[in-house]
Amino acid sequence: MHGEYKVPGGKLVVVDVDVEEGVLRHARVAGDFFLEPDEALDAVNRALEGAPADTDAAGLAARIDAALPEGTVMYGLTSEGIGIAVRRALAHATDWTDYDWQLIHEGPQAPALHMALDEVLTSEVAAGRRPPTLRVWEWGAPAVIIGSFQSLRNEVDPEGAARHGIQVVRRISGGGAMFVEPGNTITYSLSVPEALVHGLSFQDSYAYLDDWVLGALGDMGIMAWYQPLNDIATEHGKIAGAAQKRIVGPGGGPGAVLHHVTMSYDIDADKMLEVLRIGREKLSDKGIKSAKKRVDPLRRQTGLAREAVIGRMIESFRGRYGLADGEVTDAELARAQELARTKFGSAEWTARVP
């Protein structure tokens, strides 16, 4: 069995291992990481030998840590990362390059339709009728997107939203509220087979699915990192937030994961504060300043036009994993339009948590 795992902010770890009578045998760890002294690699392999096959990543990491020679130095590698690679091998996890990725980047669309497209396209990936897809959004109107479980009245000031002509829609994933305006926001979705994140914890899957965009940002001169559970941050502040939703496959079989990210290219912080209820900290001047500074736009950090940032992100993904241009099919669009009308555009859904 073969497993691979790219340590967030680090290097690739590759594990080949067999299972005999319920325990690990013949484990061999490799990768482009740095490890000193040389004999530490043999210690890692010995630590995995004989471990029960149902040992979780943390348990495998503990065995490795106990076996490492004193003074071992790992760079681009962690004991837990090795454990995750083992678990991915045992789960027959796939890798990014195992798939023919498709790009969807179409014209501006209504917020409710974007919510519906996420559900429809990820369901199609779960059913095996669509390849793994990177969809870059273009916004047809300003909006507040609230998480699946958020209280509408707690998150949004209805008078502020009405005053600025901002729609409120609820997505199918959890997480917090996002304030978006056309031209000021970069949003993308990944609809991927569940096999891509096999062997990863929920938290680890966020870091794993965000890793490519950290590389793209780095190529633009932005040193960014994954900040648990679902943020992408720089030394100047948060620049993006992610959310996920698991969709079960037909007949309850393996499904797909929706991972979408909203990045702040630019932001009208004063307007955001009039529309979103930031919480008690909003009551003080210090709190307002803190809320404004919490999100640091990409425009200031890159100096690049929004279209240029998107273009570089797409080309970075294409260079890593391959990416063919595609489109939403007529059947997918028809289903999404119906969902936008009956679900995501309805008051019942938007206020399902009042």
Contacts in CASP RR format, 6 or more apart in sequence:
PFRMAT RR
TARGET T0000
AUTHOR 0000-0000-0000
METHOD contacts of the structure
MODEL  1
MHGEYKVPGGKLVVVDVDVEEGVLRHARVAGDFFLEPDEALDAVNRALEG
APADTDAAGLAARIDAALPEGTVMYGLTSEGIGIAVRRALAHATDWTDYD
WQLIHEGPQAPALHMALDEVLTSEVAAGRRPPTLRVWEWGAPAVIIGSFQ
SLRNEVDPEGAARHGIQVVRRISGGGAMFVEPGNTITYSLSVPEALVHGL
SFQDSYAYLDDWVLGALGDMGIMAWYQPLNDIATEHGKIAGAAQKRIVGP
GGGPGAVLHHVTMSYDIDADKMLEVLRIGREKLSDKGIKSAKKRVDPLRR
QTGLAREAVIGRMIESFRGRYGLADGEVTDAELARAQELARTKFGSAEWT
ARVP
1 16 0 8 1.000
1 17 0 8 1.000
1 18 0 8 1.000
1 19 0 8 1.000
1 89 0 8 1.000
1 90 0 8 1.000
1 92 0 8 1.000
2 14 0 8 1.000
2 15 0 8 1.000
2 16 0 8 1.000
2 89 0 8 1.000
3 14 0 8 1.000
3 15 0 8 1.000
3 16 0 8 1.000
3 85 0 8 1.000
3 86 0 8 1.000
3 88 0 8 1.000
3 89 0 8 1.000
3 93 0 8 1.000
3 95 0 8 1.000
4 12 0 8 1.000
4 13 0 8 1.000
4 14 0 8 1.000
4 15 0 8 1.000
4 85 0 8 1.000
4 88 0 8 1.000
4 93 0 8 1.000
4 95 0 8 1.000
5 12 0 8 1.000
5 13 0 8 1.000
5 81 0 8 1.000
5 84 0 8 1.000
5 85 0 8 1.000
5 88 0 8 1.000
5 208 0 8 1.000
6 12 0 8 1.000
6 13 0 8 1.000
6 208 0 8 1.000
6 211 0 8 1.000
7 13 0 8 1.000
7 33 0 8 1.000
7 76 0 8 1.000
7 77 0 8 1.000
7 78 0 8 1.000
7 81 0 8 1.000
8 207 0 8 1.000
8 208 0 8 1.000
8 210 0 8 1.000
8 211 0 8 1.000
8 214 0 8 1.000
8 225 0 8 1.000
8 226 0 8 1.000
9 76 0 8 1.000
9 211 0 8 1.000
9 214 0 8 1.000
9 225 0 8 1.000
9 226 0 8 1.000
10 33 0 8 1.000
10 76 0 8 1.000
10 77 0 8 1.000
11 31 0 8 1.000
11 32 0 8 1.000
11 33 0 8 1.000
11 34 0 8 1.000
11 75 0 8 1.000
11 76 0 8 1.000
11 77 0 8 1.000
12 31 0 8 1.000
12 32 0 8 1.000
12 33 0 8 1.000
13 29 0 8 1.000
13 30 0 8 1.000
13 31 0 8 1.000
13 33 0 8 1.000
13 77 0 8 1.000
13 81 0 8 1.000
13 82 0 8 1.000
13 84 0 8 1.000
13 85 0 8 1.000
14 29 0 8 1.000
14 30 0 8 1.000
14 31 0 8 1.000
14 85 0 8 1.000
15 27 0 8 1.000
15 28 0 8 1.000
15 29 0 8 1.000
15 30 0 8 1.000
15 82 0 8 1.000
15 83 0 8 1.000
15 85 0 8 1.000
15 86 0 8 1.000
15 88 0 8 1.000
15 89 0 8 1.000
16 26 0 8 1.000
16 27 0 8 1.000
16 28 0 8 1.000
16 30 0 8 1.000
16 89 0 8 1.000
17 24 0 8 1.000
17 25 0 8 1.000
17 26 0 8 1.000
17 27 0 8 1.000
17 28 0 8 1.000
17 48 0 8 1.000
17 86 0 8 1.000
17 89 0 8 1.000
17 90 0 8 1.000
18 24 0 8 1.000
18 25 0 8 1.000
18 26 0 8 1.000
19 25 0 8 1.000
19 53 0 8 1.000
19 90 0 8 1.000
22 52 0 8 1.000
22 53 0 8 1.000
22 54 0 8 1.000
23 50 0 8 1.000
23 51 0 8 1.000
23 52 0 8 1.000
23 53 0 8 1.000
24 48 0 8 1.000
24 49 0 8 1.000
24 50 0 8 1.000
24 51 0 8 1.000
24 52 0 8 1.000
24 53 0 8 1.000
24 86 0 8 1.000
25 49 0 8 1.000
25 50 0 8 1.000
26 49 0 8 1.000
27 45 0 8 1.000
27 48 0 8 1.000
27 49 0 8 1.000
27 86 0 8 1.000
28 45 0 8 1.000
29 41 0 8 1.000
29 44 0 8 1.000
29 45 0 8 1.000
29 48 0 8 1.000
29 82 0 8 1.000
29 85 0 8 1.000
33 74 0 8 1.000
33 75 0 8 1.000
33 76 0 8 1.000
33 77 0 8 1.000
34 73 0 8 1.000
34 74 0 8 1.000
34 75 0 8 1.000
34 76 0 8 1.000
34 77 0 8 1.000
35 41 0 8 1.000
35 72 0 8 1.000
35 73 0 8 1.000
35 74 0 8 1.000
35 75 0 8 1.000
35 77 0 8 1.000
36 72 0 8 1.000
36 73 0 8 1.000
37 69 0 8 1.000
37 72 0 8 1.000
39 69 0 8 1.000
40 68 0 8 1.000
40 69 0 8 1.000
40 72 0 8 1.000
43 64 0 8 1.000
43 67 0 8 1.000
43 68 0 8 1.000
43 69 0 8 1.000
43 72 0 8 1.000
44 64 0 8 1.000
44 67 0 8 1.000
44 68 0 8 1.000
44 82 0 8 1.000
46 67 0 8 1.000
47 60 0 8 1.000
47 63 0 8 1.000
47 64 0 8 1.000
47 66 0 8 1.000
47 67 0 8 1.000
47 68 0 8 1.000
48 60 0 8 1.000
48 63 0 8 1.000
48 64 0 8 1.000
48 82 0 8 1.000
48 86 0 8 1.000
51 60 0 8 1.000
51 63 0 8 1.000
53 90 0 8 1.000
55 63 0 8 1.000
56 87 0 8 1.000
57 80 0 8 1.000
57 81 0 8 1.000
57 83 0 8 1.000
57 84 0 8 1.000
57 86 0 8 1.000
57 87 0 8 1.000
57 199 0 8 1.000
57 201 0 8 1.000
58 80 0 8 1.000
59 83 0 8 1.000
60 79 0 8 1.000
60 82 0 8 1.000
60 83 0 8 1.000
60 86 0 8 1.000
60 87 0 8 1.000
61 78 0 8 1.000
61 79 0 8 1.000
61 80 0 8 1.000
61 81 0 8 1.000
61 82 0 8 1.000
61 83 0 8 1.000
62 79 0 8 1.000
64 79 0 8 1.000
64 82 0 8 1.000
64 83 0 8 1.000
65 79 0 8 1.000
68 79 0 8 1.000
84 199 0 8 1.000
84 200 0 8 1.000
84 204 0 8 1.000
87 199 0 8 1.000
87 200 0 8 1.000
88 198 0 8 1.000
88 199 0 8 1.000
88 200 0 8 1.000
90 199 0 8 1.000
91 198 0 8 1.000
91 199 0 8 1.000
92 195 0 8 1.000
92 198 0 8 1.000
93 195 0 8 1.000
93 196 0 8 1.000
93 197 0 8 1.000
93 198 0 8 1.000
93 199 0 8 1.000
93 200 0 8 1.000
94 193 0 8 1.000
94 195 0 8 1.000
94 196 0 8 1.000
94 198 0 8 1.000
95 196 0 8 1.000
96 196 0 8 1.000
96 212 0 8 1.000
96 320 0 8 1.000
96 321 0 8 1.000
97 321 0 8 1.000
97 322 0 8 1.000
99 131 0 8 1.000
99 132 0 8 1.000
99 193 0 8 1.000
99 196 0 8 1.000
99 321 0 8 1.000
100 131 0 8 1.000
100 132 0 8 1.000
100 322 0 8 1.000
100 324 0 8 1.000
101 131 0 8 1.000
101 132 0 8 1.000
101 133 0 8 1.000
101 134 0 8 1.000
101 317 0 8 1.000
101 321 0 8 1.000
101 322 0 8 1.000
101 323 0 8 1.000
101 324 0 8 1.000
102 130 0 8 1.000
102 131 0 8 1.000
102 132 0 8 1.000
102 133 0 8 1.000
102 134 0 8 1.000
102 323 0 8 1.000
102 324 0 8 1.000
102 325 0 8 1.000
102 326 0 8 1.000
103 133 0 8 1.000
103 134 0 8 1.000
103 135 0 8 1.000
103 136 0 8 1.000
103 314 0 8 1.000
103 317 0 8 1.000
103 318 0 8 1.000
103 323 0 8 1.000
103 324 0 8 1.000
103 325 0 8 1.000
103 326 0 8 1.000
104 121 0 8 1.000
104 133 0 8 1.000
104 134 0 8 1.000
104 135 0 8 1.000
104 136 0 8 1.000
104 326 0 8 1.000
104 327 0 8 1.000
104 328 0 8 1.000
105 135 0 8 1.000
105 136 0 8 1.000
105 138 0 8 1.000
105 310 0 8 1.000
105 314 0 8 1.000
106 138 0 8 1.000
106 327 0 8 1.000
106 328 0 8 1.000
107 138 0 8 1.000
108 138 0 8 1.000
108 139 0 8 1.000
108 140 0 8 1.000
108 182 0 8 1.000
109 117 0 8 1.000
109 137 0 8 1.000
109 138 0 8 1.000
109 139 0 8 1.000
109 140 0 8 1.000
110 140 0 8 1.000
110 141 0 8 1.000
110 167 0 8 1.000
110 340 0 8 1.000
111 139 0 8 1.000
111 140 0 8 1.000
111 141 0 8 1.000
111 143 0 8 1.000
111 145 0 8 1.000
111 167 0 8 1.000
111 169 0 8 1.000
111 180 0 8 1.000
112 167 0 8 1.000
112 169 0 8 1.000
112 340 0 8 1.000
112 344 0 8 1.000
112 345 0 8 1.000
113 336 0 8 1.000
113 337 0 8 1.000
113 340 0 8 1.000
113 344 0 8 1.000
114 137 0 8 1.000
114 139 0 8 1.000
114 187 0 8 1.000
115 145 0 8 1.000
115 169 0 8 1.000
115 170 0 8 1.000
115 171 0 8 1.000
115 172 0 8 1.000
115 339 0 8 1.000
115 340 0 8 1.000
115 344 0 8 1.000
116 335 0 8 1.000
116 336 0 8 1.000
116 337 0 8 1.000
116 338 0 8 1.000
116 339 0 8 1.000
116 340 0 8 1.000
116 343 0 8 1.000
116 344 0 8 1.000
117 135 0 8 1.000
117 189 0 8 1.000
117 328 0 8 1.000
117 332 0 8 1.000
117 336 0 8 1.000
118 135 0 8 1.000
118 171 0 8 1.000
118 172 0 8 1.000
118 189 0 8 1.000
118 191 0 8 1.000
118 245 0 8 1.000
118 258 0 8 1.000
118 260 0 8 1.000
119 172 0 8 1.000
119 247 0 8 1.000
119 258 0 8 1.000
119 336 0 8 1.000
119 339 0 8 1.000
120 332 0 8 1.000
120 335 0 8 1.000
120 336 0 8 1.000
120 339 0 8 1.000
121 130 0 8 1.000
121 133 0 8 1.000
121 135 0 8 1.000
121 189 0 8 1.000
121 191 0 8 1.000
121 328 0 8 1.000
121 332 0 8 1.000
122 189 0 8 1.000
122 191 0 8 1.000
122 245 0 8 1.000
122 247 0 8 1.000
122 256 0 8 1.000
122 257 0 8 1.000
122 258 0 8 1.000
123 247 0 8 1.000
123 256 0 8 1.000
124 130 0 8 1.000
124 191 0 8 1.000
124 332 0 8 1.000
125 131 0 8 1.000
125 132 0 8 1.000
125 133 0 8 1.000
125 191 0 8 1.000
125 192 0 8 1.000
125 193 0 8 1.000
125 255 0 8 1.000
125 256 0 8 1.000
126 193 0 8 1.000
126 194 0 8 1.000
126 247 0 8 1.000
126 248 0 8 1.000
126 249 0 8 1.000
126 250 0 8 1.000
126 254 0 8 1.000
126 255 0 8 1.000
126 256 0 8 1.000
127 249 0 8 1.000
127 250 0 8 1.000
128 193 0 8 1.000
130 191 0 8 1.000
130 332 0 8 1.000
132 190 0 8 1.000
132 191 0 8 1.000
132 192 0 8 1.000
132 193 0 8 1.000
132 196 0 8 1.000
133 189 0 8 1.000
133 190 0 8 1.000
133 191 0 8 1.000
134 188 0 8 1.000
134 189 0 8 1.000
134 190 0 8 1.000
134 314 0 8 1.000
134 317 0 8 1.000
134 323 0 8 1.000
135 188 0 8 1.000
135 189 0 8 1.000
135 191 0 8 1.000
136 186 0 8 1.000
136 187 0 8 1.000
136 188 0 8 1.000
136 310 0 8 1.000
136 313 0 8 1.000
136 314 0 8 1.000
137 187 0 8 1.000
137 188 0 8 1.000
137 189 0 8 1.000
138 182 0 8 1.000
139 180 0 8 1.000
139 181 0 8 1.000
139 182 0 8 1.000
139 183 0 8 1.000
139 185 0 8 1.000
139 187 0 8 1.000
140 182 0 8 1.000
141 167 0 8 1.000
141 182 0 8 1.000
142 164 0 8 1.000
142 165 0 8 1.000
142 166 0 8 1.000
142 167 0 8 1.000
142 180 0 8 1.000
142 181 0 8 1.000
142 182 0 8 1.000
143 166 0 8 1.000
143 167 0 8 1.000
143 168 0 8 1.000
143 169 0 8 1.000
143 180 0 8 1.000
144 155 0 8 1.000
144 156 0 8 1.000
144 161 0 8 1.000
144 166 0 8 1.000
144 167 0 8 1.000
144 168 0 8 1.000
144 169 0 8 1.000
144 177 0 8 1.000
144 178 0 8 1.000
144 179 0 8 1.000
144 180 0 8 1.000
144 275 0 8 1.000
144 276 0 8 1.000
145 169 0 8 1.000
145 170 0 8 1.000
145 171 0 8 1.000
145 177 0 8 1.000
145 178 0 8 1.000
145 180 0 8 1.000
145 262 0 8 1.000
146 152 0 8 1.000
146 155 0 8 1.000
146 156 0 8 1.000
146 168 0 8 1.000
146 169 0 8 1.000
146 170 0 8 1.000
146 171 0 8 1.000
146 176 0 8 1.000
146 177 0 8 1.000
146 350 0 8 1.000
147 170 0 8 1.000
147 171 0 8 1.000
147 173 0 8 1.000
147 174 0 8 1.000
147 175 0 8 1.000
147 176 0 8 1.000
147 177 0 8 1.000
147 243 0 8 1.000
148 170 0 8 1.000
148 171 0 8 1.000
148 172 0 8 1.000
148 173 0 8 1.000
148 174 0 8 1.000
148 175 0 8 1.000
148 245 0 8 1.000
149 174 0 8 1.000
149 175 0 8 1.000
149 353 0 8 1.000
150 170 0 8 1.000
150 174 0 8 1.000
150 175 0 8 1.000
150 176 0 8 1.000
150 177 0 8 1.000
150 353 0 8 1.000
151 353 0 8 1.000
151 354 0 8 1.000
152 168 0 8 1.000
152 170 0 8 1.000
152 350 0 8 1.000
152 351 0 8 1.000
152 353 0 8 1.000
152 354 0 8 1.000
153 354 0 8 1.000
154 277 0 8 1.000
155 176 0 8 1.000
155 177 0 8 1.000
155 276 0 8 1.000
155 277 0 8 1.000
156 168 0 8 1.000
156 177 0 8 1.000
156 275 0 8 1.000
156 276 0 8 1.000
156 277 0 8 1.000
157 274 0 8 1.000
157 275 0 8 1.000
157 276 0 8 1.000
157 277 0 8 1.000
160 166 0 8 1.000
160 274 0 8 1.000
160 275 0 8 1.000
161 167 0 8 1.000
161 168 0 8 1.000
161 275 0 8 1.000
163 274 0 8 1.000
164 271 0 8 1.000
164 274 0 8 1.000
164 275 0 8 1.000
166 275 0 8 1.000
168 350 0 8 1.000
169 344 0 8 1.000
169 345 0 8 1.000
169 350 0 8 1.000
170 344 0 8 1.000
170 349 0 8 1.000
170 350 0 8 1.000
170 352 0 8 1.000
171 243 0 8 1.000
171 260 0 8 1.000
172 245 0 8 1.000
172 258 0 8 1.000
173 243 0 8 1.000
173 244 0 8 1.000
173 245 0 8 1.000
173 258 0 8 1.000
173 260 0 8 1.000
174 243 0 8 1.000
174 244 0 8 1.000
174 245 0 8 1.000
175 230 0 8 1.000
175 243 0 8 1.000
176 243 0 8 1.000
177 276 0 8 1.000
178 241 0 8 1.000
178 262 0 8 1.000
179 267 0 8 1.000
179 271 0 8 1.000
179 272 0 8 1.000
179 275 0 8 1.000
179 276 0 8 1.000
180 187 0 8 1.000
180 262 0 8 1.000
181 267 0 8 1.000
181 268 0 8 1.000
183 265 0 8 1.000
183 266 0 8 1.000
183 306 0 8 1.000
184 264 0 8 1.000
184 265 0 8 1.000
184 266 0 8 1.000
184 267 0 8 1.000
184 268 0 8 1.000
184 297 0 8 1.000
184 306 0 8 1.000
185 262 0 8 1.000
185 263 0 8 1.000
185 264 0 8 1.000
185 265 0 8 1.000
186 262 0 8 1.000
186 263 0 8 1.000
186 264 0 8 1.000
186 265 0 8 1.000
186 298 0 8 1.000
186 306 0 8 1.000
186 309 0 8 1.000
186 310 0 8 1.000
186 313 0 8 1.000
187 260 0 8 1.000
187 261 0 8 1.000
187 262 0 8 1.000
187 263 0 8 1.000
188 260 0 8 1.000
188 261 0 8 1.000
188 313 0 8 1.000
189 258 0 8 1.000
189 259 0 8 1.000
189 260 0 8 1.000
189 261 0 8 1.000
190 209 0 8 1.000
190 257 0 8 1.000
190 258 0 8 1.000
190 259 0 8 1.000
190 260 0 8 1.000
191 256 0 8 1.000
191 257 0 8 1.000
191 258 0 8 1.000
192 209 0 8 1.000
192 256 0 8 1.000
192 257 0 8 1.000
192 259 0 8 1.000
193 254 0 8 1.000
193 255 0 8 1.000
193 256 0 8 1.000
193 257 0 8 1.000
194 246 0 8 1.000
194 254 0 8 1.000
194 255 0 8 1.000
194 256 0 8 1.000
194 257 0 8 1.000
195 254 0 8 1.000
196 257 0 8 1.000
197 205 0 8 1.000
197 208 0 8 1.000
197 209 0 8 1.000
197 257 0 8 1.000
200 208 0 8 1.000
202 244 0 8 1.000
203 228 0 8 1.000
203 229 0 8 1.000
205 244 0 8 1.000
205 257 0 8 1.000
205 259 0 8 1.000
206 226 0 8 1.000
206 228 0 8 1.000
206 229 0 8 1.000
206 230 0 8 1.000
206 242 0 8 1.000
206 244 0 8 1.000
206 259 0 8 1.000
207 226 0 8 1.000
207 228 0 8 1.000
209 242 0 8 1.000
209 244 0 8 1.000
209 257 0 8 1.000
209 259 0 8 1.000
210 226 0 8 1.000
210 232 0 8 1.000
210 242 0 8 1.000
210 261 0 8 1.000
211 226 0 8 1.000
212 316 0 8 1.000
212 317 0 8 1.000
212 320 0 8 1.000
212 321 0 8 1.000
213 232 0 8 1.000
213 240 0 8 1.000
213 261 0 8 1.000
213 313 0 8 1.000
213 316 0 8 1.000
214 224 0 8 1.000
214 225 0 8 1.000
214 226 0 8 1.000
214 232 0 8 1.000
215 316 0 8 1.000
216 312 0 8 1.000
216 313 0 8 1.000
216 316 0 8 1.000
216 317 0 8 1.000
217 223 0 8 1.000
217 224 0 8 1.000
217 232 0 8 1.000
218 224 0 8 1.000
219 312 0 8 1.000
219 316 0 8 1.000
220 302 0 8 1.000
220 304 0 8 1.000
220 309 0 8 1.000
220 312 0 8 1.000
221 302 0 8 1.000
222 234 0 8 1.000
222 239 0 8 1.000
222 298 0 8 1.000
222 301 0 8 1.000
222 302 0 8 1.000
223 234 0 8 1.000
223 235 0 8 1.000
224 232 0 8 1.000
224 233 0 8 1.000
224 234 0 8 1.000
224 239 0 8 1.000
225 232 0 8 1.000
225 233 0 8 1.000
225 234 0 8 1.000
226 232 0 8 1.000
227 233 0 8 1.000
227 238 0 8 1.000
230 241 0 8 1.000
230 242 0 8 1.000
230 243 0 8 1.000
230 244 0 8 1.000
231 238 0 8 1.000
231 240 0 8 1.000
231 241 0 8 1.000
231 242 0 8 1.000
232 238 0 8 1.000
232 239 0 8 1.000
232 240 0 8 1.000
232 241 0 8 1.000
232 242 0 8 1.000
232 261 0 8 1.000
232 263 0 8 1.000
233 239 0 8 1.000
234 296 0 8 1.000
234 301 0 8 1.000
236 296 0 8 1.000
236 300 0 8 1.000
236 301 0 8 1.000
237 293 0 8 1.000
237 294 0 8 1.000
237 295 0 8 1.000
237 296 0 8 1.000
238 264 0 8 1.000
238 294 0 8 1.000
238 295 0 8 1.000
238 296 0 8 1.000
239 263 0 8 1.000
239 264 0 8 1.000
239 295 0 8 1.000
239 296 0 8 1.000
239 297 0 8 1.000
239 298 0 8 1.000
239 301 0 8 1.000
240 261 0 8 1.000
240 262 0 8 1.000
240 263 0 8 1.000
240 264 0 8 1.000
241 261 0 8 1.000
241 262 0 8 1.000
241 263 0 8 1.000
242 259 0 8 1.000
242 260 0 8 1.000
242 261 0 8 1.000
243 259 0 8 1.000
243 260 0 8 1.000
244 257 0 8 1.000
244 258 0 8 1.000
244 259 0 8 1.000
244 260 0 8 1.000
245 257 0 8 1.000
245 258 0 8 1.000
246 255 0 8 1.000
246 256 0 8 1.000
246 257 0 8 1.000
246 258 0 8 1.000
247 255 0 8 1.000
247 256 0 8 1.000
247 257 0 8 1.000
247 258 0 8 1.000
248 255 0 8 1.000
249 255 0 8 1.000
249 256 0 8 1.000
263 298 0 8 1.000
264 295 0 8 1.000
264 296 0 8 1.000
264 297 0 8 1.000
264 298 0 8 1.000
265 297 0 8 1.000
265 298 0 8 1.000
265 299 0 8 1.000
265 306 0 8 1.000
265 309 0 8 1.000
266 297 0 8 1.000
266 298 0 8 1.000
266 299 0 8 1.000
266 306 0 8 1.000
267 295 0 8 1.000
267 297 0 8 1.000
269 291 0 8 1.000
269 292 0 8 1.000
269 295 0 8 1.000
270 292 0 8 1.000
272 291 0 8 1.000
273 282 0 8 1.000
273 288 0 8 1.000
273 291 0 8 1.000
273 292 0 8 1.000
278 287 0 8 1.000
278 288 0 8 1.000
278 291 0 8 1.000
281 287 0 8 1.000
281 288 0 8 1.000
281 290 0 8 1.000
281 291 0 8 1.000
282 288 0 8 1.000
282 291 0 8 1.000
298 304 0 8 1.000
298 309 0 8 1.000
299 306 0 8 1.000
302 309 0 8 1.000
304 312 0 8 1.000
314 323 0 8 1.000
317 323 0 8 1.000
328 336 0 8 1.000
343 349 0 8 1.000
344 350 0 8 1.000
END
